[in-house]
C-alpha cells in the first residue's frame, strides 16, 4: 500500500509491505538507487546508513511494547518493527512491513500543514520531515515507557500486599519488555551520529539542530529505560527476599510439626507393641494415662520450641 502526501514542496511517500511493482514505480519516480530498491523489498537484520548521490538510505528498528504480556510466540523473533527511510532533497520515502499508528497522526498533521517549523518563510527539506517523524516515534516510545512505569508501581503495591508468588511472572515480563527496548534502541545513537557525519551537508543548516533535538529525545528515552531496569532489579530482589522468608516460615512450621508428632508416634508405638507384659495396657484407666503422657510430651516440645524462640 502506498500513501503520498505533500507539504511545502516536500513529498512524503509511505509504503507498507510494498510489492516489487510498487518499489519499481517509486524508484523510477524519485530516481532511487537500485541497491536500495532491492533492500526495501524485505526486512533488514541490522540498522544502517548509506549515502548516495541524490539520497540517503537509513534503516532503524523500534520496539513493540506488549504491555507486560508475552505476546510473541516465536522466541527467536525480537518484538521490533523496522522502518526504512529514503531521504532526498525534496522527498522522503518510508517503508515498513506492518501498520504504524504514529504515522496515522503524522499524516493528518502533514496534510493539514500543521507541522511546527519555527520559521515558515524558511526553506525546508526532507530532513525536516524526517525529524518530525522520528520525534513522533520517540514520543510514542515514551508513552510505552510510561505504561511500563505504571506497571512497576502496580507490581510494587502487590509485592507488599503479600502477592509475591504471582509477581514473579509479572516482573519477568516487564524485564523482558525492557530488554526488548534496549535491543531495538541500542544502535540508534551510532546511526544518528553516522547520519550527521555522512549526510549532514546533504540537507539544510537547520538539520544539525534537528539532529541534536533527536539526540535529546533518544537520551531521555534511554535514561528512562536504564532507570526502569534498576527498579526492576530492586523489585526482583525485594520480591525474592519476601518469597524466601515466606518459604522459610513454612518450612519451619512443617519441621516443628514433624518434631511435635514424633513423641506421639513414639508413645503410640511403644504401647502398641505385642508383648506379654506392657505397662498400663489392660488397666482400668490405661487409655487415659497414655493420652495424658502424649499430651504432656507434646506440651514439653512446645515449651522447648518457645524457649528457643522458634515459635
C-alpha positions as CSV (number, residue, x, y, z in Angstrom):
1,X,0.0,0.0,0.0
2,X,1.3,3.4,-1.0
3,X,0.3,6.7,0.6
4,X,1.6,10.0,-0.9
5,X,1.3,13.4,0.8
6,X,2.9,16.9,0.2
7,X,3.9,19.7,2.5
8,X,5.6,23.0,1.2
9,X,7.1,21.3,-1.8
10,X,8.2,18.2,0.1
11,X,6.7,14.8,-0.9
12,X,6.3,12.1,1.6
13,X,5.7,8.6,0.2
14,X,4.7,5.9,2.8
15,X,4.9,2.3,1.7
16,X,3.5,-0.6,3.8
17,X,4.7,-4.1,2.8
18,X,5.4,-2.9,-0.7
19,X,5.3,-5.2,-3.7
20,X,8.0,-5.3,-6.3
21,X,5.9,-3.3,-8.7
22,X,5.3,-0.6,-6.0
23,X,9.0,-0.3,-5.4
24,X,9.8,-0.1,-9.1
25,X,7.2,2.6,-9.6
26,X,8.7,4.7,-6.7
27,X,12.2,4.0,-7.8
28,X,11.6,5.4,-11.3
29,X,9.7,8.5,-10.0
30,X,12.4,9.5,-7.4
31,X,15.5,8.0,-9.0
32,X,16.2,5.7,-6.1
33,X,19.4,3.6,-6.3
34,X,18.8,0.0,-7.5
35,X,20.5,-1.5,-4.4
36,X,18.1,0.5,-2.1
37,X,15.1,-0.6,-4.2
38,X,16.3,-4.3,-3.7
39,X,16.8,-3.9,0.0
40,X,13.4,-2.4,0.9
41,X,11.6,-5.4,-0.5
42,X,12.4,-7.4,2.7
43,X,13.2,-6.5,6.3
44,X,16.9,-5.9,7.2
45,X,18.6,-7.5,10.1
46,X,20.8,-4.6,11.2
47,X,20.3,-0.8,11.2
48,X,22.5,1.2,8.9
49,X,23.1,4.5,7.0
50,X,24.1,4.5,3.3
51,X,24.7,7.8,1.4
52,X,24.1,8.0,-2.3
53,X,24.5,10.9,-4.7
54,X,20.8,12.0,-4.6
55,X,19.5,10.5,-1.3
56,X,20.3,8.8,2.0
57,X,19.1,5.4,2.9
58,X,18.5,4.8,6.6
59,X,17.3,1.6,8.5
60,X,16.1,1.8,12.1
61,X,14.3,-0.6,14.4
62,X,11.8,0.4,17.1
63,X,10.4,-1.7,20.0
64,X,6.9,-3.0,20.1
65,X,5.6,-3.0,23.7
66,X,3.1,-5.8,24.6
67,X,2.1,-4.1,27.9
68,X,3.6,-6.6,30.2
69,X,2.3,-9.6,28.3
70,X,4.4,-12.1,26.3
71,X,2.5,-11.7,23.1
72,X,5.1,-13.2,20.8
73,X,5.0,-16.9,20.2
74,X,8.3,-17.2,18.4
75,X,11.1,-16.6,20.9
76,X,13.6,-16.4,18.1
77,X,11.9,-13.2,16.7
78,X,12.5,-10.0,18.6
79,X,9.4,-7.9,19.1
80,X,10.6,-5.0,16.9
81,X,9.4,-3.1,13.9
82,X,11.6,-1.9,11.1
83,X,11.3,1.4,9.3
84,X,13.4,2.3,6.2
85,X,13.9,5.9,5.4
86,X,15.0,7.2,1.9
87,X,15.7,10.9,2.2
88,X,16.2,13.1,-0.8
89,X,16.3,16.9,-1.0
90,X,12.6,17.3,-1.7
91,X,11.2,13.8,-0.9
92,X,11.0,11.3,1.9
93,X,10.1,7.7,1.4
94,X,9.3,5.5,4.4
95,X,9.0,1.7,4.1
96,X,7.6,-0.6,6.8
97,X,6.2,-4.1,7.0
98,X,3.3,-3.6,9.5
99,X,0.9,-0.8,10.4
100,X,2.4,2.0,12.5
101,X,-0.1,4.0,14.5
102,X,2.1,7.1,14.9
103,X,2.1,7.5,11.1
104,X,-1.7,8.0,11.1
105,X,-1.5,11.0,13.3
106,X,1.5,12.4,11.5
107,X,-0.3,12.1,8.1
108,X,-3.1,14.3,9.4
109,X,-0.6,17.0,10.5
110,X,1.3,16.7,7.3
111,X,-1.7,17.1,5.1
112,X,-3.1,19.9,7.2
113,X,0.2,21.7,7.1
114,X,0.3,21.9,10.9
115,X,3.9,21.0,11.4
116,X,5.9,23.3,13.6
117,X,8.9,24.6,11.6
118,X,9.8,27.7,13.7
119,X,10.0,29.9,10.7
120,X,7.5,29.3,8.0
121,X,9.3,31.5,5.5
122,X,12.5,29.5,5.7
123,X,13.3,26.8,3.1
124,X,12.8,23.3,4.4
125,X,13.8,19.9,3.1
126,X,13.2,16.2,3.7
127,X,15.4,16.3,6.7
128,X,12.8,18.5,8.5
129,X,10.1,15.9,7.8
130,X,12.4,13.1,8.9
131,X,12.9,14.9,12.2
132,X,9.2,15.2,12.9
133,X,8.5,11.6,12.1
134,X,11.4,10.3,14.2
135,X,10.4,12.6,17.1
136,X,6.9,11.3,16.9
137,X,8.1,7.7,17.1
138,X,10.3,8.5,20.1
139,X,7.4,10.1,21.9
140,X,5.4,7.0,21.2
141,X,8.1,5.0,22.9
142,X,8.0,7.5,25.8
143,X,4.2,6.7,26.2
144,X,5.1,3.0,26.2
145,X,7.7,3.6,28.9
146,X,5.0,5.5,31.0
147,X,3.0,2.3,30.8
148,X,6.0,0.3,32.0
149,X,6.5,2.7,34.9
150,X,2.8,2.4,35.9
151,X,3.2,-1.4,35.7
152,X,6.2,-1.2,38.0
153,X,4.2,0.8,40.6
154,X,1.4,-1.7,40.5
155,X,3.9,-4.6,40.9
156,X,5.4,-2.8,43.9
157,X,2.0,-2.4,45.6
158,X,1.2,-6.1,45.0
159,X,4.5,-7.2,46.4
160,X,3.9,-5.5,49.8
161,X,0.3,-6.8,49.8
162,X,1.6,-10.4,50.1
163,X,1.2,-11.4,46.4
164,X,4.8,-12.3,45.9
165,X,4.3,-15.5,44.0
166,X,2.2,-14.0,41.3
167,X,4.6,-11.1,40.9
168,X,7.5,-13.3,39.9
169,X,6.0,-13.8,36.4
170,X,4.9,-10.1,36.1
171,X,8.4,-8.9,37.0
172,X,9.9,-11.3,34.4
173,X,7.5,-10.0,31.7
174,X,8.4,-6.3,32.5
175,X,12.1,-7.2,32.4
176,X,11.7,-8.9,29.1
177,X,9.9,-5.8,27.7
178,X,12.8,-3.5,28.9
179,X,15.3,-5.9,27.2
180,X,13.3,-5.6,24.0
181,X,13.5,-1.8,24.3
182,X,17.3,-1.9,24.8
183,X,17.7,-4.4,22.0
184,X,15.8,-2.2,19.5
185,X,17.3,1.2,20.5
186,X,20.9,0.4,21.4
187,X,22.2,1.3,17.9
188,X,20.2,4.5,17.4
189,X,22.9,6.7,18.8
190,X,25.5,5.4,16.4
191,X,23.0,5.7,13.5
192,X,22.3,9.3,14.3
193,X,26.0,10.1,14.6
194,X,26.6,8.4,11.2
195,X,23.7,10.4,9.7
196,X,25.2,13.7,10.9
197,X,28.7,12.9,9.8
198,X,27.8,11.3,6.4
199,X,24.8,13.3,5.4
200,X,25.0,16.5,7.4
201,X,25.9,18.6,4.4
202,X,23.2,16.9,2.3
203,X,20.4,18.9,4.0
204,X,19.9,22.5,5.2
205,X,21.8,24.1,8.1
206,X,18.9,23.5,10.5
207,X,19.3,19.7,10.0
208,X,22.1,19.6,12.6
209,X,19.9,21.3,15.2
210,X,17.1,18.9,14.4
211,X,19.5,16.0,15.0
212,X,20.6,17.4,18.3
213,X,17.0,17.6,19.3
214,X,16.6,14.0,18.3
215,X,19.7,13.1,20.4
216,X,18.0,14.7,23.4
217,X,14.8,12.7,22.8
218,X,16.9,9.5,22.4
219,X,18.9,10.1,25.6
220,X,15.8,10.8,27.6
221,X,14.3,7.5,26.5
222,X,17.5,5.6,27.2
223,X,17.8,7.1,30.7
224,X,14.2,6.1,31.5
225,X,14.9,2.6,30.3
226,X,18.1,2.3,32.4
227,X,16.2,3.7,35.4
228,X,13.3,1.3,35.0
229,X,15.8,-1.5,34.6
230,X,17.3,-0.7,38.0
231,X,13.8,-0.5,39.6
232,X,13.0,-4.0,38.1
233,X,16.2,-5.4,39.6
234,X,15.4,-3.9,43.0
235,X,11.8,-5.2,42.9
236,X,13.0,-8.6,42.0
237,X,15.5,-8.7,44.9
238,X,12.8,-7.5,47.3
239,X,10.2,-9.9,45.9
240,X,12.7,-12.8,46.1
241,X,13.6,-11.9,49.7
242,X,10.0,-11.8,50.8
243,X,9.2,-15.0,49.0
244,X,12.2,-16.7,50.6
245,X,11.1,-15.5,54.0
246,X,7.7,-17.0,53.5
247,X,9.1,-20.2,52.3
248,X,11.4,-20.4,55.3
249,X,8.5,-19.8,57.7
250,X,6.5,-22.6,56.0
251,X,9.5,-25.0,56.3
252,X,9.9,-24.0,60.0
253,X,6.2,-24.8,60.7
254,X,6.5,-28.1,58.9
255,X,9.6,-29.0,60.8
256,X,8.1,-28.1,64.1
257,X,5.0,-30.2,63.3
258,X,7.3,-33.2,62.4
259,X,9.0,-32.9,65.8
260,X,5.7,-32.5,67.7
261,X,4.3,-35.6,66.2
262,X,7.5,-37.6,66.9
263,X,6.8,-38.2,70.6
264,X,3.1,-39.0,69.8
265,X,4.2,-41.7,67.3
266,X,6.9,-43.0,69.8
267,X,4.4,-43.4,72.7
268,X,1.8,-45.0,70.4
269,X,4.4,-47.4,69.0
270,X,5.6,-48.4,72.5
271,X,2.2,-49.2,73.8
272,X,1.2,-50.9,70.6
273,X,3.9,-53.5,70.9
274,X,2.7,-57.1,71.1
275,X,4.3,-58.1,74.4
276,X,3.0,-60.2,77.2
277,X,3.6,-57.6,79.9
278,X,3.0,-54.0,78.7
279,X,2.7,-51.3,81.4
280,X,-0.8,-49.7,81.7
281,X,-2.2,-51.9,79.0
282,X,-5.3,-53.7,80.4
283,X,-5.6,-51.4,83.4
284,X,-8.9,-49.6,84.1
285,X,-7.6,-46.1,83.2
286,X,-4.7,-47.2,81.0
287,X,-6.0,-45.4,77.9
288,X,-6.4,-42.0,79.5
289,X,-3.0,-42.3,81.2
290,X,-1.4,-43.0,77.8
291,X,-3.3,-40.0,76.3
292,X,-2.0,-37.8,79.2
293,X,1.6,-39.0,78.5
294,X,1.2,-38.0,74.8
295,X,-0.3,-34.6,75.7
296,X,2.5,-34.0,78.2
297,X,5.2,-34.9,75.8
298,X,3.6,-32.6,73.2
299,X,3.4,-29.8,75.7
300,X,7.1,-30.2,76.6
301,X,8.1,-30.0,72.9
302,X,6.1,-26.7,72.5
303,X,7.6,-25.3,75.6
304,X,11.1,-26.2,74.4
305,X,10.4,-24.6,71.0
306,X,9.1,-21.5,72.7
307,X,12.2,-21.3,74.9
308,X,14.4,-21.5,71.9
309,X,12.2,-18.7,70.2
310,X,11.4,-21.0,67.3
311,X,7.7,-20.2,67.7
